[in-house]
Amino acid sequence: MNASAYKSRAVAVLVLSGLTASQGRAVERALPAAGVNFSGAEYGGVKARINHDYHYPEESDFAWAKSNGFAMIRLPFSWERLQPTLNGELDKEELERLSSSVTRARAHGLATVLDPHAYATWGGDLIGSPKVPISAFADFWRRLATRFRSEKDVIFGLMNEPKSSIPKWAETAQAAIDAVRATGACNLALIPGANWTGAHSWNAVIDGASNAQAIGAVKDSGPHAIEFHQYLDHDSSGEHGDCRKPEETVAALSVATDWLRKTRKKGFLGEFGAGPGAQCQAGLDAMLAHMRDTRHGALPLNDGSVDVEGREVFAEFAPFYDFTRVKWNDMHGIISNQNDALSSKGFTAARHELAPGVTVDVYDLHADAGGDQGDIDARLKNFAQLQTFMRTYSAGRPVIVAGDTNLNVNRAGDMAILSDFLGTNGLVDSARSLGKGESLDRVMLRSTADVSLEAVFWEKAPEFFDAAGQPLSDHGAVHVDILWKRLR
C-alpha cells in the first residue's frame, strides 16, 4: 500500500491465515490467526516527538494481539530516526524503544517482524542514489542484525515496499542479506520485491526485469522467505473500498504461489486488506482459504518431488514400491519453537523387497521439534497419526520405523509417547536392545511370525563427523545393521 493510504489505517492483518481487517477493526473468522501490523512508529521525521508525532505499541496492544490468537506482530519503524546519520551509530534512545517493544511482545508470546518502513529511501533519496549508496543500507542492517542476532523470535523484514527499480532493489537486497549473515545472524529474513512487492504483478517485466527473475536470483544461506503484499481493490493499492471477485483475488495471489511452487521457495504475505462490503469479505475468505491450502500461507511448501525435511528414501539392494509421503496434521510453532508449522515435516512409507516373497515396510519420519508443552502435544499427535496409518498399511507386517523422533530421554512427556508407541505397535528400539542408550534419532523394529528383524550393530556413524569430532548436521547420523530372517 502506498504511504498516504497506509496512514489511514492502524491495523492490517498479515501472513499465514487469520483475522481479516477492515479500516483498522478486526473481524473474527473461524481461522487460526497469525500476525498483525502495528502501525505508528514509522510516522514523523528525524525530529518527531515520541507519543506526539509517532508512537510504539502499548501494553494493551500486545495483550489484544495475544488474546485474539496472533503469533507475531509486524513493527514498522523509521530508518532515519533509528539511524539519523548514514553509516553512523544507531540512535540509543530509539533503539531502546524498538528493543523494548520486542521484549514486551515476547512477554506475551509474540514474535516480532522488524520493518523499516521507508520504501527503499532515506531522507527522501532512493537507496542506490549518490546520496544513499547501497553500502549505507548494508551498514544499517549490519548494525541492526548485530543487535538482534541472538533473538530468534525477531524476524528481519528488509524493507517495506521498495520503490527502487527491480534490478537495483535486487542488488540492494543481496547486499543487505550478505551484511546480515556476515554478523552470524540466523534470524528469518523476509525479502520483498520492488514495485510494491505485489503478488499479482510478480511476473511483470518492469525496467527490464521482473521480481520473479531478479528476486529469485537473490542468494541467502540462512532462513528466509519472499515477502508479498496483496490488496483486494481493483488496482491492488488498498486505497479503494471496492474489491475484485473472489476468484480474481485468488488468481492474483496465485501468481505468487505458483512461482513459489515452481522455485521451491517459501513466501510470507506481509500485508493484505479489503473494504467492508460483501464481495470484499468473500474475497478475503477465498484468500485465506488459498493460504490455508498452501500450508498456513507459508507459500508454498514445495512441489512434492523433493522432501526438504530429510525424508527421502534410497535403496542400494532392496527395491521398493508403494512409496507414500504424508505430512503431519499437527505442528507447533510458526516463527518460534523450531518453526515446525512452516516446514513440511511428516513421514514416508515404502515397501521394500528383501528377497522374492519377503517384504518389509520402512517408515522414515521427522517429528515436531522443541521442548515446551505445545511441542510435546504436537509430537503426541504426530505419533498417533503415524500409528493410525500403520494399522492399515502395515497390519500384520514386519516394520522398520526410523528417523528424527525428537523424543528426548530427559522429558517425561516424550518418554511416555515413546513407551506407548513401542508397546502398542510391537516395536523394539534398536539402541536400547543393544544397550547403547538413547538418541533422538531412532531405528525401531517389528518382527512377525514370518520374518524376524534384529538390530546387531548400532553406532553414531563416524563418517558424518568432521575432523574436530563435531557432527556435520545438528544430529549425529545413526548407523544400524539389521539381521533379517525368514521364519517360515
Secondary structure, DSSP 4 states (H G I P E B T S, - for coil): --HHHHTT-SEEEESSS--EEETTEEE--SS---EEEE-STT-S-TTPPBTTTB-PPPHHHHHHHHHTT--EEEEEE-HHHHSSSTTSPPPHHHHHHHHHHHHHHHHTT-EEEEEE-STTEETTEETTSSSS-HHHHHHHHHHHHHHHTT-TTEEEE--SS--S-HHHHHHHHHHHHHHHHHTT----EEEE-SGGGBSTTTT--BTTB-HHHHGGG---SS-EEEEEEEE-STTSSS--S----HHHHHHHHHHHHHHHHHHT--EEEEEEE--SSHHHHHHHHHHHHHHHHTTTTS-----SSS-TTS-----SSS-EEEEEEEE-S----SSSGGGGGGS--EEEEEEEEEETTEEEEEEEEEPPP-SSHHHHHHHHHHHHHHHHHHHHHTTTS-EEEEEE----TT-HHHHHHHHHHHHHHT-EEHHHHTT----SEEEEEE--SSEEEEEEEEEE-GGGB-TTS-BSSSSPPEEEEEEEEE--
